[in-house]
């Protein structure tokens, strides 16, 4: 997941300003700051998912 997010090219469906469905594609992370922020966010998400699994 982390490697795919950093390389870019992930596609998903999002909404535009008029709430219409549109396909969005991620861009490659080119700066170290973006890489660090994304790693931190993924780690936080993973920890939260583990907490939810333990609670459920």
PDB file of N, H, CA, C and O in Angstrom:
ATOM      1  N   UNK A   1       0.833  -1.187   0.000  1.00  0.00           N
ATOM      2  CA  UNK A   1       0.000   0.000   0.000  1.00  0.00           C
ATOM      3  C   UNK A   1       0.880   1.254   0.000  1.00  0.00           C
ATOM      4  O   UNK A   1       0.679   2.162  -0.807  1.00  0.00           O
ATOM      5  N   UNK A   2       1.840   1.293   0.897  1.00  0.00           N
ATOM      6  H   UNK A   2       2.003   0.556   1.552  1.00  0.00           H
ATOM      7  CA  UNK A   2       2.704   2.471   1.004  1.00  0.00           C
ATOM      8  C   UNK A   2       3.447   2.720  -0.307  1.00  0.00           C
ATOM      9  O   UNK A   2       3.494   3.848  -0.799  1.00  0.00           O
ATOM     10  N   UNK A   3       4.015   1.679  -0.858  1.00  0.00           N
ATOM     11  H   UNK A   3       3.977   0.763  -0.459  1.00  0.00           H
ATOM     12  CA  UNK A   3       4.803   1.824  -2.089  1.00  0.00           C
ATOM     13  C   UNK A   3       3.914   2.288  -3.241  1.00  0.00           C
ATOM     14  O   UNK A   3       4.319   3.144  -4.027  1.00  0.00           O
ATOM     15  N   UNK A   4       2.715   1.736  -3.347  1.00  0.00           N
ATOM     16  H   UNK A   4       2.386   1.040  -2.708  1.00  0.00           H
ATOM     17  CA  UNK A   4       1.783   2.143  -4.398  1.00  0.00           C
ATOM     18  C   UNK A   4       1.358   3.590  -4.235  1.00  0.00           C
ATOM     19  O   UNK A   4       1.235   4.318  -5.220  1.00  0.00           O
ATOM     20  N   UNK A   5       1.135   4.011  -3.004  1.00  0.00           N
ATOM     21  H   UNK A   5       1.236   3.420  -2.204  1.00  0.00           H
ATOM     22  CA  UNK A   5       0.735   5.395  -2.762  1.00  0.00           C
ATOM     23  C   UNK A   5       1.855   6.362  -3.141  1.00  0.00           C
ATOM     24  O   UNK A   5       1.583   7.434  -3.682  1.00  0.00           O
ATOM     25  N   UNK A   6       3.091   6.004  -2.868  1.00  0.00           N
ATOM     26  H   UNK A   6       3.312   5.133  -2.429  1.00  0.00           H
ATOM     27  CA  UNK A   6       4.222   6.888  -3.163  1.00  0.00           C
ATOM     28  C   UNK A   6       4.479   6.962  -4.665  1.00  0.00           C
ATOM     29  O   UNK A   6       4.796   8.032  -5.185  1.00  0.00           O
ATOM     30  N   UNK A   7       4.347   5.849  -5.360  1.00  0.00           N
ATOM     31  H   UNK A   7       4.090   4.980  -4.938  1.00  0.00           H
ATOM     32  CA  UNK A   7       4.588   5.833  -6.810  1.00  0.00           C
ATOM     33  C   UNK A   7       3.496   6.530  -7.598  1.00  0.00           C
ATOM     34  O   UNK A   7       3.729   6.958  -8.728  1.00  0.00           O
ATOM     35  N   UNK A   8       2.308   6.650  -7.023  1.00  0.00           N
ATOM     36  H   UNK A   8       2.118   6.302  -6.105  1.00  0.00           H
ATOM     37  CA  UNK A   8       1.201   7.290  -7.721  1.00  0.00           C
ATOM     38  C   UNK A   8       0.495   6.321  -8.649  1.00  0.00           C
ATOM     39  O   UNK A   8       0.848   5.144  -8.726  1.00  0.00           O
ATOM     40  N   UNK A   9      -0.512   6.831  -9.355  1.00  0.00           N
ATOM     41  H   UNK A   9      -0.799   7.787  -9.293  1.00  0.00           H
ATOM     42  CA  UNK A   9      -1.237   6.012 -10.304  1.00  0.00           C
ATOM     43  C   UNK A   9      -2.424   5.275  -9.719  1.00  0.00           C
ATOM     44  O   UNK A   9      -3.105   4.541 -10.435  1.00  0.00           O
ATOM     45  N   UNK A  10      -2.691   5.455  -8.421  1.00  0.00           N
ATOM     46  H   UNK A  10      -2.138   6.051  -7.839  1.00  0.00           H
ATOM     47  CA  UNK A  10      -3.861   4.826  -7.819  1.00  0.00           C
ATOM     48  C   UNK A  10      -5.109   5.549  -8.303  1.00  0.00           C
ATOM     49  O   UNK A  10      -5.116   6.777  -8.385  1.00  0.00           O
ATOM     50  N   UNK A  11      -6.153   4.818  -8.622  1.00  0.00           N
ATOM     51  H   UNK A  11      -6.148   3.820  -8.555  1.00  0.00           H
ATOM     52  CA  UNK A  11      -7.392   5.440  -9.079  1.00  0.00           C
ATOM     53  C   UNK A  11      -8.516   5.143  -8.106  1.00  0.00           C
ATOM     54  O   UNK A  11      -8.550   4.088  -7.472  1.00  0.00           O
ATOM     55  N   UNK A  12      -9.428   6.082  -8.000  1.00  0.00           N
ATOM     56  H   UNK A  12      -9.400   6.939  -8.515  1.00  0.00           H
ATOM     57  CA  UNK A  12     -10.599   5.945  -7.136  1.00  0.00           C
ATOM     58  C   UNK A  12     -11.693   6.848  -7.698  1.00  0.00           C
ATOM     59  O   UNK A  12     -11.462   7.611  -8.636  1.00  0.00           O
ATOM     60  N   UNK A  13     -12.861   6.754  -7.124  1.00  0.00           N
ATOM     61  H   UNK A  13     -13.048   6.134  -6.362  1.00  0.00           H
ATOM     62  CA  UNK A  13     -13.962   7.630  -7.529  1.00  0.00           C
ATOM     63  C   UNK A  13     -14.144   8.691  -6.469  1.00  0.00           C
ATOM     64  O   UNK A  13     -14.175   8.394  -5.275  1.00  0.00           O
ATOM     65  N   UNK A  14     -14.265   9.939  -6.913  1.00  0.00           N
ATOM     66  H   UNK A  14     -14.240  10.181  -7.883  1.00  0.00           H
ATOM     67  CA  UNK A  14     -14.484  11.060  -6.015  1.00  0.00           C
ATOM     68  C   UNK A  14     -15.649  11.886  -6.519  1.00  0.00           C
ATOM     69  O   UNK A  14     -16.355  11.476  -7.440  1.00  0.00           O
ATOM     70  N   UNK A  15     -15.848  13.025  -5.931  1.00  0.00           N
ATOM     71  H   UNK A  15     -15.274  13.358  -5.183  1.00  0.00           H
ATOM     72  CA  UNK A  15     -16.930  13.931  -6.317  1.00  0.00           C
ATOM     73  C   UNK A  15     -16.351  15.293  -6.663  1.00  0.00           C
ATOM     74  O   UNK A  15     -15.405  15.747  -6.019  1.00  0.00           O
ATOM     75  N   UNK A  16     -16.913  15.954  -7.682  1.00  0.00           N
ATOM     76  H   UNK A  16     -17.682  15.585  -8.206  1.00  0.00           H
ATOM     77  CA  UNK A  16     -16.469  17.303  -8.022  1.00  0.00           C
ATOM     78  C   UNK A  16     -17.306  18.313  -7.244  1.00  0.00           C
ATOM     79  O   UNK A  16     -18.104  17.928  -6.389  1.00  0.00           O
ATOM     80  N   UNK A  17     -17.130  19.598  -7.531  1.00  0.00           N
ATOM     81  H   UNK A  17     -16.482  19.911  -8.225  1.00  0.00           H
ATOM     82  CA  UNK A  17     -17.820  20.662  -6.798  1.00  0.00           C
ATOM     83  C   UNK A  17     -19.338  20.583  -6.953  1.00  0.00           C
ATOM     84  O   UNK A  17     -20.068  21.043  -6.075  1.00  0.00           O
ATOM     85  N   UNK A  18     -19.824  20.007  -8.054  1.00  0.00           N
ATOM     86  H   UNK A  18     -19.231  19.634  -8.767  1.00  0.00           H
ATOM     87  CA  UNK A  18     -21.262  19.866  -8.277  1.00  0.00           C
ATOM     88  C   UNK A  18     -21.781  18.506  -7.807  1.00  0.00           C
ATOM     89  O   UNK A  18     -22.901  18.117  -8.138  1.00  0.00           O
ATOM     90  N   UNK A  19     -20.960  17.784  -7.031  1.00  0.00           N
ATOM     91  H   UNK A  19     -20.050  18.101  -6.763  1.00  0.00           H
ATOM     92  CA  UNK A  19     -21.288  16.475  -6.475  1.00  0.00           C
ATOM     93  C   UNK A  19     -21.481  15.397  -7.542  1.00  0.00           C
ATOM     94  O   UNK A  19     -22.184  14.413  -7.311  1.00  0.00           O
ATOM     95  N   UNK A  20     -20.867  15.577  -8.693  1.00  0.00           N
ATOM     96  H   UNK A  20     -20.296  16.377  -8.880  1.00  0.00           H
ATOM     97  CA  UNK A  20     -20.914  14.557  -9.748  1.00  0.00           C
ATOM     98  C   UNK A  20     -19.752  13.599  -9.550  1.00  0.00           C
ATOM     99  O   UNK A  20     -18.658  14.009  -9.162  1.00  0.00           O
ATOM    100  N   UNK A  21     -19.997  12.312  -9.819  1.00  0.00           N
ATOM    101  H   UNK A  21     -20.886  11.979 -10.134  1.00  0.00           H
ATOM    102  CA  UNK A  21     -18.943  11.306  -9.685  1.00  0.00           C
ATOM    103  C   UNK A  21     -17.874  11.541 -10.745  1.00  0.00           C
ATOM    104  O   UNK A  21     -18.188  11.830 -11.900  1.00  0.00           O
ATOM    105  N   UNK A  22     -16.613  11.415 -10.348  1.00  0.00           N
ATOM    106  H   UNK A  22     -16.358  11.180  -9.410  1.00  0.00           H
ATOM    107  CA  UNK A  22     -15.508  11.510 -11.297  1.00  0.00           C
ATOM    108  C   UNK A  22     -14.366  10.639 -10.816  1.00  0.00           C
ATOM    109  O   UNK A  22     -14.152  10.465  -9.616  1.00  0.00           O
ATOM    110  N   UNK A  23     -13.637  10.096 -11.782  1.00  0.00           N
ATOM    111  H   UNK A  23     -13.811  10.239 -12.756  1.00  0.00           H
ATOM    112  CA  UNK A  23     -12.489   9.257 -11.441  1.00  0.00           C
ATOM    113  C   UNK A  23     -11.288  10.152 -11.163  1.00  0.00           C
ATOM    114  O   UNK A  23     -11.011  11.086 -11.915  1.00  0.00           O
ATOM    115  N   UNK A  24     -10.583   9.861 -10.085  1.00  0.00           N
ATOM    116  H   UNK A  24     -10.807   9.103  -9.474  1.00  0.00           H
ATOM    117  CA  UNK A  24      -9.391  10.623  -9.718  1.00  0.00           C
ATOM    118  C   UNK A  24      -8.197   9.676  -9.673  1.00  0.00           C
ATOM    119  O   UNK A  24      -8.335   8.496  -9.350  1.00  0.00           O
ATOM    120  N   UNK A  25      -7.033  10.206  -9.999  1.00  0.00           N
ATOM    121  H   UNK A  25      -6.921  11.164 -10.262  1.00  0.00           H
ATOM    122  CA  UNK A  25      -5.802   9.421 -10.008  1.00  0.00           C
ATOM    123  C   UNK A  25      -4.757  10.144  -9.173  1.00  0.00           C
ATOM    124  O   UNK A  25      -4.586  11.357  -9.297  1.00  0.00           O
ATOM    125  N   UNK A  26      -4.062   9.401  -8.327  1.00  0.00           N
ATOM    126  H   UNK A  26      -4.201   8.416  -8.226  1.00  0.00           H
ATOM    127  CA  UNK A  26      -3.034  10.008  -7.479  1.00  0.00           C
ATOM    128  C   UNK A  26      -1.773  10.287  -8.285  1.00  0.00           C
ATOM    129  O   UNK A  26      -1.481   9.618  -9.276  1.00  0.00           O
ATOM    130  N   UNK A  27      -1.036  11.296  -7.829  1.00  0.00           N
ATOM    131  H   UNK A  27      -1.274  11.840  -7.024  1.00  0.00           H
ATOM    132  CA  UNK A  27       0.236  11.638  -8.458  1.00  0.00           C
ATOM    133  C   UNK A  27       1.385  11.108  -7.616  1.00  0.00           C
ATOM    134  O   UNK A  27       1.234  10.875  -6.417  1.00  0.00           O
ATOM    135  N   UNK A  28       2.517  10.922  -8.245  1.00  0.00           N
ATOM    136  H   UNK A  28       2.640  11.112  -9.219  1.00  0.00           H
ATOM    137  CA  UNK A  28       3.710  10.440  -7.553  1.00  0.00           C
ATOM    138  C   UNK A  28       4.205  11.481  -6.554  1.00  0.00           C
ATOM    139  O   UNK A  28       4.158  12.681  -6.824  1.00  0.00           O
ATOM    140  N   UNK A  29       4.674  11.019  -5.408  1.00  0.00           N
ATOM    141  H   UNK A  29       4.712  10.044  -5.189  1.00  0.00           H
ATOM    142  CA  UNK A  29       5.276  11.906  -4.417  1.00  0.00           C
ATOM    143  C   UNK A  29       6.693  12.197  -4.873  1.00  0.00           C
ATOM    144  O   UNK A  29       7.487  11.280  -5.082  1.00  0.00           O
ATOM    145  N   UNK A  30       7.010  13.476  -5.029  1.00  0.00           N
ATOM    146  H   UNK A  30       6.365  14.222  -4.859  1.00  0.00           H
ATOM    147  CA  UNK A  30       8.345  13.842  -5.500  1.00  0.00           C
ATOM    148  C   UNK A  30       9.194  14.477  -4.405  1.00  0.00           C
ATOM    149  O   UNK A  30      10.418  14.521  -4.529  1.00  0.00           O
ATOM    150  N   UNK A  31       8.578  14.963  -3.345  1.00  0.00           N
ATOM    151  H   UNK A  31       7.584  14.927  -3.243  1.00  0.00           H
ATOM    152  CA  UNK A  31       9.335  15.601  -2.268  1.00  0.00           C
ATOM    153  C   UNK A  31       9.378  14.727  -1.033  1.00  0.00           C
ATOM    154  O   UNK A  31       8.442  13.970  -0.772  1.00  0.00           O
ATOM    155  N   UNK A  32      10.441  14.822  -0.280  1.00  0.00           N
ATOM    156  H   UNK A  32      11.201  15.436  -0.492  1.00  0.00           H
ATOM    157  CA  UNK A  32      10.604  14.022   0.928  1.00  0.00           C
ATOM    158  C   UNK A  32       9.559  14.388   1.972  1.00  0.00           C
ATOM    159  O   UNK A  32       9.115  13.521   2.725  1.00  0.00           O
ATOM    160  N   UNK A  33       9.160  15.644   2.031  1.00  0.00           N
ATOM    161  H   UNK A  33       9.521  16.348   1.420  1.00  0.00           H
ATOM    162  CA  UNK A  33       8.141  16.066   2.996  1.00  0.00           C
ATOM    163  C   UNK A  33       6.821  15.352   2.767  1.00  0.00           C
ATOM    164  O   UNK A  33       6.176  14.920   3.723  1.00  0.00           O
ATOM    165  N   UNK A  34       6.415  15.225   1.520  1.00  0.00           N
ATOM    166  H   UNK A  34       6.938  15.576   0.744  1.00  0.00           H
ATOM    167  CA  UNK A  34       5.182  14.507   1.196  1.00  0.00           C
ATOM    168  C   UNK A  34       5.284  13.044   1.542  1.00  0.00           C
ATOM    169  O   UNK A  34       4.315  12.439   2.001  1.00  0.00           O
ATOM    170  N   UNK A  35       6.452  12.469   1.326  1.00  0.00           N
ATOM    171  H   UNK A  35       7.239  12.960   0.954  1.00  0.00           H
ATOM    172  CA  UNK A  35       6.695  11.068   1.643  1.00  0.00           C
ATOM    173  C   UNK A  35       6.562  10.832   3.146  1.00  0.00           C
ATOM    174  O   UNK A  35       5.925   9.869   3.573  1.00  0.00           O
ATOM    175  N   UNK A  36       7.161  11.707   3.940  1.00  0.00           N
ATOM    176  H   UNK A  36       7.678  12.490   3.593  1.00  0.00           H
ATOM    177  CA  UNK A  36       7.114  11.578   5.395  1.00  0.00           C
ATOM    178  C   UNK A  36       5.682  11.752   5.895  1.00  0.00           C
ATOM    179  O   UNK A  36       5.233  10.990   6.752  1.00  0.00           O
ATOM    180  N   UNK A  37       4.963  12.739   5.375  1.00  0.00           N
ATOM    181  H   UNK A  37       5.328  13.358   4.679  1.00  0.00           H
ATOM    182  CA  UNK A  37       3.575  12.958   5.791  1.00  0.00           C
ATOM    183  C   UNK A  37       2.708  11.756   5.456  1.00  0.00           C
ATOM    184  O   UNK A  37       1.882  11.333   6.266  1.00  0.00           O
ATOM    185  N   UNK A  38       2.894  11.210   4.270  1.00  0.00           N
ATOM    186  H   UNK A  38       3.564  11.553   3.612  1.00  0.00           H
ATOM    187  CA  UNK A  38       2.085  10.056   3.858  1.00  0.00           C
ATOM    188  C   UNK A  38       2.404   8.840   4.723  1.00  0.00           C
ATOM    189  O   UNK A  38       1.492   8.117   5.123  1.00  0.00           O
ATOM    190  N   UNK A  39       3.687   8.601   5.019  1.00  0.00           N
ATOM    191  H   UNK A  39       4.428   9.189   4.694  1.00  0.00           H
ATOM    192  CA  UNK A  39       4.056   7.480   5.886  1.00  0.00           C
ATOM    193  C   UNK A  39       3.436   7.641   7.276  1.00  0.00           C
ATOM    194  O   UNK A  39       2.934   6.677   7.853  1.00  0.00           O
ATOM    195  N   UNK A  40       3.473   8.858   7.805  1.00  0.00           N
ATOM    196  H   UNK A  40       3.880   9.642   7.336  1.00  0.00           H
ATOM    197  CA  UNK A  40       2.901   9.120   9.120  1.00  0.00           C
ATOM    198  C   UNK A  40       1.393   8.862   9.118  1.00  0.00           C
ATOM    199  O   UNK A  40       0.862   8.265  10.053  1.00  0.00           O
ATOM    200  N   UNK A  41       0.711   9.312   8.071  1.00  0.00           N
ATOM    201  H   UNK A  41       1.143   9.798   7.311  1.00  0.00           H
ATOM    202  CA  UNK A  41      -0.734   9.103   7.963  1.00  0.00           C
ATOM    203  C   UNK A  41      -1.066   7.620   7.841  1.00  0.00           C
ATOM    204  O   UNK A  41      -2.021   7.151   8.461  1.00  0.00           O
ATOM    205  N   UNK A  42      -0.300   6.880   7.058  1.00  0.00           N
ATOM    206  H   UNK A  42       0.476   7.261   6.555  1.00  0.00           H
ATOM    207  CA  UNK A  42      -0.540   5.439   6.919  1.00  0.00           C
ATOM    208  C   UNK A  42      -0.321   4.718   8.245  1.00  0.00           C
ATOM    209  O   UNK A  42      -1.067   3.800   8.586  1.00  0.00           O
ATOM    210  N   UNK A  43       0.685   5.126   8.982  1.00  0.00           N
ATOM    211  H   UNK A  43       1.291   5.872   8.705  1.00  0.00           H
ATOM    212  CA  UNK A  43       0.965   4.504  10.269  1.00  0.00           C
ATOM    213  C   UNK A  43      -0.183   4.782  11.244  1.00  0.00           C
ATOM    214  O   UNK A  43      -0.622   3.881  11.958  1.00  0.00           O
ATOM    215  N   UNK A  44      -0.667   6.020  11.274  1.00  0.00           N
ATOM    216  H   UNK A  44      -0.311   6.752  10.693  1.00  0.00           H
ATOM    217  CA  UNK A  44      -1.785   6.375  12.146  1.00  0.00           C
ATOM    218  C   UNK A  44      -3.030   5.572  11.779  1.00  0.00           C
ATOM    219  O   UNK A  44      -3.729   5.072  12.660  1.00  0.00           O
ATOM    220  N   UNK A  45      -3.302   5.449  10.505  1.00  0.00           N
ATOM    221  H   UNK A  45      -2.734   5.856   9.789  1.00  0.00           H
ATOM    222  CA  UNK A  45      -4.446   4.670  10.042  1.00  0.00           C
ATOM    223  C   UNK A  45      -4.314   3.209  10.461  1.00  0.00           C
ATOM    224  O   UNK A  45      -5.286   2.605  10.915  1.00  0.00           O
ATOM    225  N   UNK A  46      -3.131   2.642  10.315  1.00  0.00           N
ATOM    226  H   UNK A  46      -2.341   3.133   9.947  1.00  0.00           H
ATOM    227  CA  UNK A  46      -2.896   1.250  10.698  1.00  0.00           C
ATOM    228  C   UNK A  46      -3.102   1.047  12.191  1.00  0.00           C
ATOM    229  O   UNK A  46      -3.714   0.064  12.606  1.00  0.00           O
ATOM    230  N   UNK A  47      -2.596   1.969  12.998  1.00  0.00           N
ATOM    231  H   UNK A  47      -2.099   2.769  12.661  1.00  0.00           H
ATOM    232  CA  UNK A  47      -2.782   1.854  14.448  1.00  0.00           C
ATOM    233  C   UNK A  47      -4.256   1.929  14.816  1.00  0.00           C
ATOM    234  O   UNK A  47      -4.725   1.177  15.669  1.00  0.00           O
ATOM    235  N   UNK A  48      -4.981   2.831  14.177  1.00  0.00           N
ATOM    236  H   UNK A  48      -4.600   3.442  13.483  1.00  0.00           H
ATOM    237  CA  UNK A  48      -6.417   2.985  14.466  1.00  0.00           C
ATOM    238  C   UNK A  48      -7.189   1.727  14.072  1.00  0.00           C
ATOM    239  O   UNK A  48      -8.087   1.298  14.795  1.00  0.00           O
ATOM    240  N   UNK A  49      -6.848   1.146  12.945  1.00  0.00           N
ATOM    241  H   UNK A  49      -6.119   1.495  12.357  1.00  0.00           H
ATOM    242  CA  UNK A  49      -7.513  -0.077  12.508  1.00  0.00           C
ATOM    243  C   UNK A  49      -7.238  -1.219  13.488  1.00  0.00           C
ATOM    244  O   UNK A  49      -8.129  -2.022  13.760  1.00  0.00           O
ATOM    245  N   UNK A  50      -6.021  -1.300  14.018  1.00  0.00           N
ATOM    246  H   UNK A  50      -5.296  -0.647  13.796  1.00  0.00           H
ATOM    247  CA  UNK A  50      -5.676  -2.321  15.004  1.00  0.00           C
ATOM    248  C   UNK A  50      -6.478  -2.120  16.282  1.00  0.00           C
ATOM    249  O   UNK A  50      -6.939  -3.093  16.879  1.00  0.00           O
ATOM    250  N   UNK A  51      -6.653  -0.865  16.713  1.00  0.00           N
ATOM    251  H   UNK A  51      -6.278  -0.074  16.228  1.00  0.00           H
ATOM    252  CA  UNK A  51      -7.446  -0.575  17.910  1.00  0.00           C
ATOM    253  C   UNK A  51      -8.898  -1.007  17.715  1.00  0.00           C
ATOM    254  O   UNK A  51      -9.506  -1.587  18.615  1.00  0.00           O
ATOM    255  N   UNK A  52      -9.445  -0.723  16.542  1.00  0.00           N
ATOM    256  H   UNK A  52      -8.951  -0.252  15.811  1.00  0.00           H
ATOM    257  CA  UNK A  52     -10.834  -1.101  16.256  1.00  0.00           C
ATOM    258  C   UNK A  52     -11.003  -2.604  16.238  1.00  0.00           C
ATOM    259  O   UNK A  52     -12.016  -3.126  16.702  1.00  0.00           O
ATOM    260  N   UNK A  53     -10.011  -3.305  15.703  1.00  0.00           N
ATOM    261  H   UNK A  53      -9.187  -2.881  15.326  1.00  0.00           H
ATOM    262  CA  UNK A  53     -10.084  -4.773  15.659  1.00  0.00           C
ATOM    263  C   UNK A  53     -10.055  -5.355  17.062  1.00  0.00           C
ATOM    264  O   UNK A  53     -10.798  -6.286  17.372  1.00  0.00           O
ATOM    265  N   UNK A  54      -9.180  -4.793  17.922  1.00  0.00           N
ATOM    266  H   UNK A  54      -8.577  -4.037  17.670  1.00  0.00           H
ATOM    267  CA  UNK A  54      -9.101  -5.280  19.305  1.00  0.00           C
ATOM    268  C   UNK A  54     -10.392  -5.000  20.055  1.00  0.00           C
ATOM    269  O   UNK A  54     -10.824  -5.827  20.858  1.00  0.00           O
ATOM    270  N   UNK A  55     -11.019  -3.850  19.813  1.00  0.00           N
ATOM    271  H   UNK A  55     -10.668  -3.179  19.160  1.00  0.00           H
ATOM    272  CA  UNK A  55     -12.244  -3.461  20.521  1.00  0.00           C
ATOM    273  C   UNK A  55     -13.449  -4.286  20.051  1.00  0.00           C
ATOM    274  O   UNK A  55     -14.384  -4.513  20.819  1.00  0.00           O
ATOM    275  N   UNK A  56     -13.426  -4.730  18.799  1.00  0.00           N
ATOM    276  H   UNK A  56     -12.667  -4.545  18.175  1.00  0.00           H
ATOM    277  CA  UNK A  56     -14.592  -5.411  18.230  1.00  0.00           C
ATOM    278  C   UNK A  56     -14.522  -6.843  18.394  1.00  0.00           C
ATOM    279  O   UNK A  56     -15.428  -7.559  17.968  1.00  0.00           O
TER     280      UNK A  56
END
